[in-house]
Amino acid sequence: MPSKSPAQTLLEKADKKANSSAGWFSSSSTKYEEAGDLYQQAANAFKIDKLFREAGDAHAREAECREKSNETNEAANAWWNAAKAYKRGHPELAIQALTHTITHLTKGGRFRQAADREKEIGQIYLQELNHLRKACESFERAAEWYSQEDAQATANGCFKDAADLHAELEDYPQAIALYEQVANGSLNSALTKYSVKEYWLRSSLCALAMGDTITAKRNLGKYSALDTTFTSTREAKFVNILIEAIEAGDLEKFTAAVFEFDQITKLDNWKTNILLKVKRSIQEEPGLT
């Protein structure tokens, strides 16, 4: 029979401690504290053996012991450690563990940390599970919490990520509202002001993807009123040419404008995808005038 690994031995010791009846002189709280420590040691031993699923499970059991002995900070930490182990190949379990972490953090009023963990959930949904809608919800929730903790720049980053995803899901009105919210929040600071034209460009492209040149024009006017320098930017000129091309059903003009813009400012995947959607709509119904 193969000998047990150190991790396995510690795990059995922890199970035994957690399931033992408390003695005459020790409280059940002490029993769970000790079992929690053993589960933590077992989890670390599993990590040395690169057994991440087992490490995650041991941290989850540790967390449950911490909860039973009312060590809420330690419980939040144990769930987070479980999530980090589960992230190595078990994204759904990582999300569950992070959700437990967040419950403890919000109860303790630690919203800044809760936002960090919620953002992590968003990234797992996006990168591992390709579940855009769930990712969107997590980024927005994280952004709200960052906002109330005065971490405005981080909040804006999350709102922007959520807006990008809303646009990919073709929820254009929600995307526009979020881009405008982030832009408005960025107007007052010299550090963030330069990024405003990017948000307004994205918002305008969303209006064009809806096939709504009237809203696009109205929004351009609104943005120019908020920042008079916007009218002369490449972004604003680009949107104006696109509107003219769409209204004339002029595919060549549209393609030339996109090509020219890309020569100076490389179009990212998000813009390329949305411009392709707009282009297809021109091909389907040339000339709106």
Sequence and secondary structure as in RCSB ss.txt:
>XXXX:A:sequence
MPSKSPAQTLLEKADKKANSSAGWFSSSSTKYEEAGDLYQQAANAFKIDKLFREAGDAHAREAECREKSNETNEA
ANAWWNAAKAYKRGHPELAIQALTHTITHLTKGGRFRQAADREKEIGQIYLQELNHLRKACESFERAAEWYSQED
AQATANGCFKDAADLHAELEDYPQAIALYEQVANGSLNSALTKYSVKEYWLRSSLCALAMGDTITAKRNLGKYSA
LDTTFTSTREAKFVNILIEAIEAGDLEKFTAAVFEFDQITKLDNWKTNILLKVKRSIQEEPGLT
>XXXX:A:secstr
     HHHHHHHHHHHHHHS   SSS HHHHHHHHHHHHHHHHHHHHHTT HHHHHHHHHHHHHHHHHTT HHHH
HHHHHHHHHHHTTT HHHHHHHHHHHHHHHHHTT HHHHHHHHHHHHHHHHHTS  HHHHHHHHHHHHHHHHHTT
 HHHHHHHHHHHHHHHHHTT HHHHHHHHHHHHHHHTT TTTGGGHHHHHHHHHHHHHHTT HHHHHHHHHHHHH
H GGGGGSHHHHHHHHHHHHHHHT HHHHHHHHHHHHHHS   HHHHHHHHHHHHHHHHS    
